[in-house]
C-alpha cells in the first residue's frame, strides 16, 4: 500500500471519490427515450411565437424585422421533420431493429 506524503490531503471532490470507487453511479434511465413530447413542445412553442409575431407584424415591418416571422415558420417546419424522425426512430426501437442507446 502506498502512503500519502506528509502534509498532503486526500481529495474529497466527487470526481476523485468516484475514481477511488467510493461513489457508485446509480443506473438511471432517461425519463423520455422517444423524444416525441419534447419535440411536440418545441413545435407548439414555435407556433405560439408565430401567432404572437403575426399580431405585431406591422411593427416588425416598420422596424425591418419581418424576417422573424420566417424564422418561426422554419422552426415549426424543422420541428415537424424532427417529429417524423423521432416517431420513426421510436417505432424501430420498439420493433427491436435499433438499440435505444445508438445515438
N, CA, C and O atoms as CSV, one atom per row, in Angstrom:
chain,resi,resn,atom,element,x,y,z
A,1,UNK,N,N,0.826,-1.186,0.000
A,1,UNK,CA,C,0.000,0.000,0.000
A,1,UNK,C,C,0.869,1.248,0.000
A,1,UNK,O,O,1.914,1.287,0.651
A,2,UNK,N,N,0.437,2.259,-0.726
A,2,UNK,CA,C,1.214,3.492,-0.755
A,2,UNK,C,C,0.730,4.413,0.336
A,2,UNK,O,O,-0.454,4.470,0.666
A,3,UNK,N,N,1.675,5.121,0.877
A,3,UNK,CA,C,1.344,6.088,1.924
A,3,UNK,C,C,1.307,7.466,1.313
A,3,UNK,O,O,2.050,7.774,0.381
A,4,UNK,N,N,0.429,8.292,1.853
A,4,UNK,CA,C,0.343,9.659,1.376
A,4,UNK,C,C,1.499,10.454,1.939
A,4,UNK,O,O,1.874,10.269,3.097
A,5,UNK,N,N,2.081,11.352,1.125
A,5,UNK,CA,C,3.172,12.186,1.635
A,5,UNK,C,C,2.692,13.043,2.797
A,5,UNK,O,O,1.518,13.401,2.891
A,6,UNK,N,N,3.623,13.356,3.669
A,6,UNK,CA,C,3.285,14.182,4.832
A,6,UNK,C,C,2.761,15.533,4.364
A,6,UNK,O,O,3.325,16.155,3.464
A,7,UNK,N,N,1.690,15.970,4.980
A,7,UNK,CA,C,1.122,17.276,4.674
A,7,UNK,C,C,0.139,17.272,3.518
A,7,UNK,O,O,-0.505,18.293,3.275
A,8,UNK,N,N,-0.007,16.158,2.784
A,8,UNK,CA,C,-0.967,16.140,1.680
A,8,UNK,C,C,-2.328,15.707,2.200
A,8,UNK,O,O,-2.440,14.925,3.145
A,9,UNK,N,N,-3.343,16.231,1.562
A,9,UNK,CA,C,-4.708,15.903,1.977
A,9,UNK,C,C,-5.351,15.010,0.940
A,9,UNK,O,O,-5.046,15.110,-0.249
A,10,UNK,N,N,-6.227,14.150,1.375
A,10,UNK,CA,C,-6.976,13.291,0.478
A,10,UNK,C,C,-8.059,14.146,-0.181
A,10,UNK,O,O,-8.816,14.836,0.501
A,11,UNK,N,N,-8.124,14.093,-1.522
A,11,UNK,CA,C,-9.126,14.880,-2.239
A,11,UNK,C,C,-10.507,14.328,-1.934
A,11,UNK,O,O,-10.714,13.115,-1.903
A,12,UNK,N,N,-11.446,15.231,-1.709
A,12,UNK,CA,C,-12.805,14.821,-1.353
A,12,UNK,C,C,-13.840,15.223,-2.394
A,12,UNK,O,O,-15.042,15.096,-2.160
A,13,UNK,N,N,-13.373,15.714,-3.557
A,13,UNK,CA,C,-14.350,16.087,-4.572
A,13,UNK,C,C,-14.978,14.819,-5.157
A,13,UNK,O,O,-14.348,13.762,-5.153
A,14,UNK,N,N,-16.210,14.917,-5.660
A,14,UNK,CA,C,-16.931,13.738,-6.155
A,14,UNK,C,C,-16.187,12.973,-7.250
A,14,UNK,O,O,-16.257,11.745,-7.302
A,15,UNK,N,N,-15.473,13.689,-8.124
A,15,UNK,CA,C,-14.751,13.004,-9.195
A,15,UNK,C,C,-13.665,12.100,-8.630
A,15,UNK,O,O,-13.502,10.967,-9.083
A,16,UNK,N,N,-12.926,12.590,-7.650
A,16,UNK,CA,C,-11.873,11.785,-7.029
A,16,UNK,C,C,-12.470,10.614,-6.268
A,16,UNK,O,O,-11.939,9.505,-6.315
A,17,UNK,N,N,-13.568,10.852,-5.569
A,17,UNK,CA,C,-14.218,9.770,-4.831
A,17,UNK,C,C,-14.719,8.692,-5.788
A,17,UNK,O,O,-14.634,7.502,-5.482
A,18,UNK,N,N,-15.234,9.098,-6.934
A,18,UNK,CA,C,-15.707,8.139,-7.930
A,18,UNK,C,C,-14.537,7.324,-8.479
A,18,UNK,O,O,-14.645,6.111,-8.656
A,19,UNK,N,N,-13.419,8.001,-8.748
A,19,UNK,CA,C,-12.242,7.312,-9.278
A,19,UNK,C,C,-11.704,6.285,-8.277
A,19,UNK,O,O,-11.209,5.234,-8.683
A,20,UNK,N,N,-11.792,6.567,-7.004
A,20,UNK,CA,C,-11.311,5.630,-5.979
A,20,UNK,C,C,-12.332,4.542,-5.673
A,20,UNK,O,O,-12.048,3.628,-4.900
A,21,UNK,N,N,-13.526,4.630,-6.276
A,21,UNK,CA,C,-14.547,3.621,-6.034
A,21,UNK,C,C,-15.360,3.881,-4.783
A,21,UNK,O,O,-16.075,2.995,-4.315
A,22,UNK,N,N,-15.263,5.076,-4.236
A,22,UNK,CA,C,-16.019,5.409,-3.031
A,22,UNK,C,C,-17.462,5.794,-3.361
A,22,UNK,O,O,-18.356,5.653,-2.526
A,23,UNK,N,N,-17.677,6.275,-4.572
A,23,UNK,CA,C,-19.028,6.622,-5.022
A,23,UNK,C,C,-19.426,5.668,-6.136
A,23,UNK,O,O,-18.587,5.234,-6.925
A,24,UNK,N,N,-20.677,5.355,-6.191
A,24,UNK,CA,C,-21.176,4.455,-7.218
A,24,UNK,C,C,-22.294,5.161,-7.975
A,24,UNK,O,O,-23.192,5.749,-7.372
A,25,UNK,N,N,-22.229,5.093,-9.317
A,25,UNK,CA,C,-23.299,5.672,-10.130
A,25,UNK,C,C,-24.502,4.743,-10.125
A,25,UNK,O,O,-24.374,3.537,-10.333
A,26,UNK,N,N,-25.654,5.314,-9.888
A,26,UNK,CA,C,-26.887,4.533,-9.978
A,26,UNK,C,C,-27.278,4.412,-11.447
A,26,UNK,O,O,-27.118,5.358,-12.218
A,27,UNK,N,N,-27.778,3.275,-11.821
A,27,UNK,CA,C,-28.261,3.088,-13.188
A,27,UNK,C,C,-29.630,3.742,-13.298
A,27,UNK,O,O,-30.623,3.206,-12.806
A,28,UNK,N,N,-29.678,4.896,-13.941
A,28,UNK,CA,C,-30.921,5.648,-14.090
A,28,UNK,C,C,-31.208,5.807,-15.574
A,28,UNK,O,O,-30.382,6.325,-16.325
A,29,UNK,N,N,-32.370,5.365,-15.983
A,29,UNK,CA,C,-32.764,5.521,-17.378
A,29,UNK,C,C,-33.315,6.924,-17.602
A,29,UNK,O,O,-33.889,7.515,-16.688
A,30,UNK,N,N,-33.147,7.459,-18.802
A,30,UNK,CA,C,-33.742,8.765,-19.106
A,30,UNK,C,C,-35.264,8.693,-18.985
A,30,UNK,O,O,-35.860,7.637,-19.198
A,31,UNK,N,N,-35.877,9.806,-18.647
A,31,UNK,CA,C,-37.325,9.832,-18.499
A,31,UNK,C,C,-38.037,9.665,-19.831
A,31,UNK,O,O,-39.082,9.020,-19.905
A,32,UNK,N,N,-37.474,10.243,-20.878
A,32,UNK,CA,C,-38.147,10.221,-22.172
A,32,UNK,C,C,-37.204,9.665,-23.221
A,32,UNK,O,O,-36.339,10.385,-23.722
A,33,UNK,N,N,-37.357,8.411,-23.555
A,33,UNK,CA,C,-36.493,7.797,-24.557
A,33,UNK,C,C,-36.896,8.161,-25.979
A,33,UNK,O,O,-36.056,8.175,-26.878
A,34,UNK,N,N,-38.165,8.451,-26.187
A,34,UNK,CA,C,-38.635,8.684,-27.550
A,34,UNK,C,C,-38.313,10.093,-28.043
A,34,UNK,O,O,-38.063,10.276,-29.234
A,35,UNK,N,N,-38.312,11.070,-27.178
A,35,UNK,CA,C,-38.087,12.460,-27.575
A,35,UNK,C,C,-39.321,13.126,-28.148
A,35,UNK,O,O,-39.312,14.330,-28.405
A,36,UNK,N,N,-40.367,12.372,-28.349
A,36,UNK,CA,C,-41.570,12.908,-29.001
A,36,UNK,C,C,-42.226,14.040,-28.194
A,36,UNK,O,O,-42.568,15.069,-28.777
A,37,UNK,N,N,-42.415,13.885,-26.867
A,37,UNK,CA,C,-43.019,15.006,-26.127
A,37,UNK,C,C,-42.183,16.289,-26.180
A,37,UNK,O,O,-42.737,17.387,-26.228
A,38,UNK,N,N,-40.882,16.159,-26.171
A,38,UNK,CA,C,-40.013,17.339,-26.250
A,38,UNK,C,C,-40.158,18.037,-27.600
A,38,UNK,O,O,-40.228,19.264,-27.665
A,39,UNK,N,N,-40.202,17.260,-28.664
A,39,UNK,CA,C,-40.331,17.840,-29.997
A,39,UNK,C,C,-41.695,18.501,-30.163
A,39,UNK,O,O,-41.791,19.578,-30.752
A,40,UNK,N,N,-42.735,17.880,-29.659
A,40,UNK,CA,C,-44.080,18.474,-29.746
A,40,UNK,C,C,-44.132,19.792,-28.971
A,40,UNK,O,O,-44.766,20.750,-29.413
A,41,UNK,N,N,-43.468,19.837,-27.824
A,41,UNK,CA,C,-43.402,21.079,-27.053
A,41,UNK,C,C,-42.705,22.170,-27.854
A,41,UNK,O,O,-43.149,23.319,-27.860
A,42,UNK,N,N,-41.619,21.817,-28.527
A,42,UNK,CA,C,-40.911,22.788,-29.360
A,42,UNK,C,C,-41.750,23.277,-30.516
A,42,UNK,O,O,-41.753,24.468,-30.825
A,43,UNK,N,N,-42.463,22.371,-31.156
A,43,UNK,CA,C,-43.338,22.752,-32.271
A,43,UNK,C,C,-44.414,23.718,-31.781
A,43,UNK,O,O,-44.705,24.717,-32.438
A,44,UNK,N,N,-44.999,23.418,-30.629
A,44,UNK,CA,C,-46.030,24.299,-30.065
A,44,UNK,C,C,-45.448,25.671,-29.735
A,44,UNK,O,O,-46.103,26.691,-29.950
A,45,UNK,N,N,-44.229,25.700,-29.218
A,45,UNK,CA,C,-43.594,26.987,-28.884
A,45,UNK,C,C,-43.375,27.821,-30.148
A,45,UNK,O,O,-43.613,29.029,-30.133
A,46,UNK,N,N,-42.927,27.198,-31.238
A,46,UNK,CA,C,-42.743,27.925,-32.497
A,46,UNK,C,C,-44.077,28.431,-33.035
A,46,UNK,O,O,-44.147,29.534,-33.575
A,47,UNK,N,N,-45.136,27.635,-32.892
A,47,UNK,CA,C,-46.450,28.051,-33.364
A,47,UNK,C,C,-46.953,29.260,-32.565
A,47,UNK,O,O,-47.496,30.205,-33.135
A,48,UNK,N,N,-46.769,29.221,-31.263
A,48,UNK,CA,C,-47.173,30.353,-30.415
A,48,UNK,C,C,-46.363,31.596,-30.781
A,48,UNK,O,O,-46.912,32.694,-30.867
A,49,UNK,N,N,-45.056,31.422,-30.996
A,49,UNK,CA,C,-44.211,32.559,-31.374
A,49,UNK,C,C,-44.676,33.157,-32.702
A,49,UNK,O,O,-44.675,34.376,-32.870
A,50,UNK,N,N,-45.071,32.304,-33.639
A,50,UNK,CA,C,-45.569,32.794,-34.922
A,50,UNK,C,C,-46.817,33.641,-34.740
A,50,UNK,O,O,-46.932,34.718,-35.325
A,51,UNK,N,N,-47.752,33.159,-33.931
A,51,UNK,CA,C,-49.002,33.893,-33.708
A,51,UNK,C,C,-48.725,35.235,-33.032
A,51,UNK,O,O,-49.302,36.257,-33.405
A,52,UNK,N,N,-47.842,35.224,-32.040
A,52,UNK,CA,C,-47.508,36.476,-31.340
A,52,UNK,C,C,-46.866,37.468,-32.307
A,52,UNK,O,O,-47.215,38.648,-32.314
A,53,UNK,N,N,-45.926,36.988,-33.123
A,53,UNK,CA,C,-45.278,37.887,-34.082
A,53,UNK,C,C,-46.242,38.345,-35.171
A,53,UNK,O,O,-46.107,39.451,-35.694
A,54,UNK,N,N,-47.207,37.509,-35.514
A,54,UNK,CA,C,-48.201,37.882,-36.513
A,54,UNK,C,C,-49.045,39.053,-36.010
A,54,UNK,O,O,-49.436,39.926,-36.784
A,55,UNK,N,N,-49.319,39.060,-34.713
A,55,UNK,CA,C,-50.081,40.162,-34.115
A,55,UNK,C,C,-49.321,41.483,-34.277
A,55,UNK,O,O,-49.923,42.534,-34.496
A,56,UNK,N,N,-47.983,41.413,-34.165
A,56,UNK,CA,C,-47.155,42.617,-34.256
A,56,UNK,C,C,-46.490,42.762,-35.622
A,56,UNK,O,O,-45.437,43.391,-35.731
A,57,UNK,N,N,-47.085,42.194,-36.656
A,57,UNK,CA,C,-46.470,42.178,-37.976
A,57,UNK,C,C,-46.194,43.586,-38.508
A,57,UNK,O,O,-45.120,43.841,-39.054
A,58,UNK,N,N,-47.141,44.486,-38.353
A,58,UNK,CA,C,-46.950,45.860,-38.833
A,58,UNK,C,C,-45.742,46.525,-38.189
A,58,UNK,O,O,-44.948,47.177,-38.866
A,59,UNK,N,N,-45.610,46.359,-36.895
A,59,UNK,CA,C,-44.474,46.961,-36.190
A,59,UNK,C,C,-43.164,46.306,-36.622
A,59,UNK,O,O,-42.143,46.981,-36.751
A,60,UNK,N,N,-43.194,44.990,-36.843
A,60,UNK,CA,C,-41.995,44.295,-37.304
A,60,UNK,C,C,-41.571,44.814,-38.676
A,60,UNK,O,O,-40.384,45.030,-38.920
A,61,UNK,N,N,-42.543,45.014,-39.577
A,61,UNK,CA,C,-42.235,45.532,-40.919
A,61,UNK,C,C,-41.650,46.934,-40.836
A,61,UNK,O,O,-40.715,47.262,-41.568
A,62,UNK,N,N,-42.199,47.770,-39.942
A,62,UNK,CA,C,-41.683,49.135,-39.779
A,62,UNK,C,C,-40.229,49.128,-39.320
A,62,UNK,O,O,-39.440,49.979,-39.730
A,63,UNK,N,N,-39.876,48.160,-38.464
A,63,UNK,CA,C,-38.514,48.078,-37.919
A,63,UNK,C,C,-37.582,47.225,-38.772
A,63,UNK,O,O,-36.408,47.063,-38.441
A,64,UNK,N,N,-38.105,46.677,-39.876
A,64,UNK,CA,C,-37.291,45.839,-40.742
A,64,UNK,C,C,-37.015,44.459,-40.170
A,64,UNK,O,O,-36.018,43.822,-40.513
A,65,UNK,N,N,-37.900,44.003,-39.300
A,65,UNK,CA,C,-37.709,42.709,-38.648
A,65,UNK,C,C,-38.775,41.687,-39.044
A,65,UNK,O,O,-39.030,40.735,-38.307
A,66,UNK,N,N,-39.395,41.887,-40.206
A,66,UNK,CA,C,-40.439,40.952,-40.609
A,66,UNK,C,C,-39.887,39.562,-40.939
A,66,UNK,O,O,-40.661,38.613,-41.064
A,67,UNK,N,N,-38.578,39.427,-41.080
A,67,UNK,CA,C,-37.976,38.113,-41.312
A,67,UNK,C,C,-38.117,37.207,-40.089
A,67,UNK,O,O,-37.967,35.991,-40.206
A,68,UNK,N,N,-38.399,37.775,-38.931
A,68,UNK,CA,C,-38.608,36.959,-37.721
A,68,UNK,C,C,-39.777,35.982,-37.915
A,68,UNK,O,O,-39.761,34.870,-37.388
A,69,UNK,N,N,-40.777,36.409,-38.672
A,69,UNK,CA,C,-41.903,35.511,-38.954
A,69,UNK,C,C,-41.414,34.249,-39.659
A,69,UNK,O,O,-41.871,33.147,-39.356
A,70,UNK,N,N,-40.482,34.412,-40.602
A,70,UNK,CA,C,-39.967,33.260,-41.342
A,70,UNK,C,C,-39.108,32.362,-40.456
A,70,UNK,O,O,-39.019,31.159,-40.699
A,71,UNK,N,N,-38.487,32.927,-39.448
A,71,UNK,CA,C,-37.721,32.108,-38.501
A,71,UNK,C,C,-38.664,31.160,-37.759
A,71,UNK,O,O,-38.351,29.986,-37.562
A,72,UNK,N,N,-39.820,31.683,-37.350
A,72,UNK,CA,C,-40.775,30.823,-36.644
A,72,UNK,C,C,-41.351,29.755,-37.570
A,72,UNK,O,O,-41.590,28.624,-37.146
A,73,UNK,N,N,-41.572,30.113,-38.826
A,73,UNK,CA,C,-42.066,29.127,-39.796
A,73,UNK,C,C,-41.018,28.031,-39.998
A,73,UNK,O,O,-41.356,26.849,-40.060
A,74,UNK,N,N,-39.745,28.426,-40.101
A,74,UNK,CA,C,-38.667,27.445,-40.257
A,74,UNK,C,C,-38.560,26.550,-39.022
A,74,UNK,O,O,-38.371,25.339,-39.142
A,75,UNK,N,N,-38.680,27.145,-37.847
A,75,UNK,CA,C,-38.635,26.353,-36.616
A,75,UNK,C,C,-39.762,25.349,-36.544
A,75,UNK,O,O,-39.560,24.204,-36.139
A,76,UNK,N,N,-40.943,25.773,-36.934
A,76,UNK,CA,C,-42.100,24.884,-36.955
A,76,UNK,C,C,-41.873,23.745,-37.950
A,76,UNK,O,O,-42.113,22.581,-37.630
A,77,UNK,N,N,-41.410,24.082,-39.152
A,77,UNK,CA,C,-41.168,23.072,-40.179
A,77,UNK,C,C,-40.082,22.079,-39.776
A,77,UNK,O,O,-40.234,20.874,-39.976
A,78,UNK,N,N,-38.991,22.583,-39.210
A,78,UNK,CA,C,-37.932,21.685,-38.750
A,78,UNK,C,C,-38.415,20.818,-37.594
A,78,UNK,O,O,-37.986,19.673,-37.447
A,79,UNK,N,N,-39.304,21.363,-36.778
A,79,UNK,CA,C,-39.894,20.564,-35.705
A,79,UNK,C,C,-40.718,19.411,-36.243
A,79,UNK,O,O,-40.701,18.314,-35.684
A,80,UNK,N,N,-41.445,19.657,-37.334
A,80,UNK,CA,C,-42.217,18.576,-37.961
A,80,UNK,C,C,-41.296,17.486,-38.509
A,80,UNK,O,O,-41.600,16.297,-38.406
A,81,UNK,N,N,-40.170,17.901,-39.092
A,81,UNK,CA,C,-39.188,16.920,-39.559
A,81,UNK,C,C,-38.634,16.132,-38.366
A,81,UNK,O,O,-38.475,14.914,-38.441
A,82,UNK,N,N,-38.344,16.830,-37.276
A,82,UNK,CA,C,-37.858,16.167,-36.069
A,82,UNK,C,C,-38.881,15.202,-35.492
A,82,UNK,O,O,-38.523,14.133,-34.996
A,83,UNK,N,N,-40.147,15.575,-35.556
A,83,UNK,CA,C,-41.206,14.695,-35.060
A,83,UNK,C,C,-41.286,13.426,-35.912
A,83,UNK,O,O,-41.421,12.324,-35.381
A,84,UNK,N,N,-41.203,13.586,-37.228
A,84,UNK,CA,C,-41.193,12.428,-38.117
A,84,UNK,C,C,-40.023,11.516,-37.788
A,84,UNK,O,O,-40.183,10.297,-37.720
A,85,UNK,N,N,-38.830,12.107,-37.582
A,85,UNK,CA,C,-37.637,11.323,-37.266
A,85,UNK,C,C,-37.801,10.583,-35.929
A,85,UNK,O,O,-37.502,9.393,-35.838
A,86,UNK,N,N,-38.273,11.286,-34.903
A,86,UNK,CA,C,-38.427,10.670,-33.578
A,86,UNK,C,C,-39.444,9.533,-33.606
A,86,UNK,O,O,-39.226,8.489,-32.991
A,87,UNK,N,N,-40.534,9.726,-34.303
A,87,UNK,CA,C,-41.543,8.659,-34.396
A,87,UNK,C,C,-40.991,7.445,-35.128
A,87,UNK,O,O,-41.225,6.307,-34.720
A,88,UNK,N,N,-40.257,7.688,-36.214
A,88,UNK,CA,C,-39.654,6.592,-36.970
A,88,UNK,C,C,-38.620,5.858,-36.112
A,88,UNK,O,O,-38.572,4.628,-36.104
A,89,UNK,N,N,-37.803,6.613,-35.400
A,89,UNK,CA,C,-36.782,6.023,-34.532
A,89,UNK,C,C,-37.428,5.217,-33.411
A,89,UNK,O,O,-36.995,4.103,-33.117
A,90,UNK,N,N,-38.460,5.773,-32.788
A,90,UNK,CA,C,-39.125,5.087,-31.683
A,90,UNK,C,C,-39.795,3.801,-32.151
A,90,UNK,O,O,-39.775,2.794,-31.443
A,91,UNK,N,N,-40.386,3.832,-33.336
A,91,UNK,CA,C,-41.002,2.617,-33.890
A,91,UNK,C,C,-39.938,1.540,-34.128
A,91,UNK,O,O,-40.184,0.358,-33.889
A,92,UNK,N,N,-38.751,1.955,-34.601
A,92,UNK,CA,C,-37.666,0.994,-34.834
A,92,UNK,C,C,-37.156,0.418,-33.511
A,92,UNK,O,O,-36.826,-0.766,-33.442
A,93,UNK,N,N,-37.090,1.233,-32.474
A,93,UNK,CA,C,-36.657,0.747,-31.156
A,93,UNK,C,C,-37.666,-0.264,-30.630
A,93,UNK,O,O,-37.288,-1.329,-30.143
A,94,UNK,N,N,-38.954,0.070,-30.729
A,94,UNK,CA,C,-39.999,-0.837,-30.242
A,94,UNK,C,C,-40.015,-2.154,-31.027
A,94,UNK,O,O,-40.317,-3.210,-30.471
A,95,UNK,N,N,-39.689,-2.081,-32.318
A,95,UNK,CA,C,-39.670,-3.279,-33.143
A,95,UNK,C,C,-38.413,-4.110,-32.901
A,95,UNK,O,O,-38.326,-5.257,-33.340
A,96,UNK,N,N,-37.439,-3.525,-32.201
A,96,UNK,CA,C,-36.203,-4.250,-31.899
A,96,UNK,C,C,-35.166,-4.194,-32.991
A,96,UNK,O,O,-34.197,-4.953,-32.956
A,97,UNK,N,N,-35.340,-3.315,-33.963
A,97,UNK,CA,C,-34.363,-3.223,-35.054
A,97,UNK,C,C,-33.326,-2.141,-34.813
A,97,UNK,O,O,-32.422,-1.962,-35.629
A,98,UNK,N,N,-33.440,-1.417,-33.710
A,98,UNK,CA,C,-32.492,-0.350,-33.406
A,98,UNK,C,C,-32.288,-0.298,-31.902
A,98,UNK,O,O,-33.263,-0.348,-31.152
A,99,UNK,N,N,-31.033,-0.197,-31.437
A,99,UNK,CA,C,-30.791,-0.121,-29.988
A,99,UNK,C,C,-31.194,1.247,-29.424
A,99,UNK,O,O,-31.155,2.252,-30.133
A,100,UNK,N,N,-31.575,1.276,-28.161
A,100,UNK,CA,C,-32.013,2.525,-27.524
A,100,UNK,C,C,-30.870,3.521,-27.366
A,100,UNK,O,O,-31.109,4.729,-27.354
A,101,UNK,N,N,-29.641,3.045,-27.245
A,101,UNK,CA,C,-28.511,3.928,-26.939
A,101,UNK,C,C,-27.651,4.228,-28.143
A,101,UNK,O,O,-26.518,4.684,-27.983
A,102,UNK,N,N,-28.144,3.989,-29.342
A,102,UNK,CA,C,-27.343,4.181,-30.548
A,102,UNK,C,C,-26.906,5.619,-30.752
A,102,UNK,O,O,-25.733,5.871,-31.027
A,103,UNK,N,N,-27.821,6.569,-30.623
A,103,UNK,CA,C,-27.464,7.947,-30.853
A,103,UNK,C,C,-27.541,8.669,-29.570
A,103,UNK,O,O,-27.276,9.871,-29.521
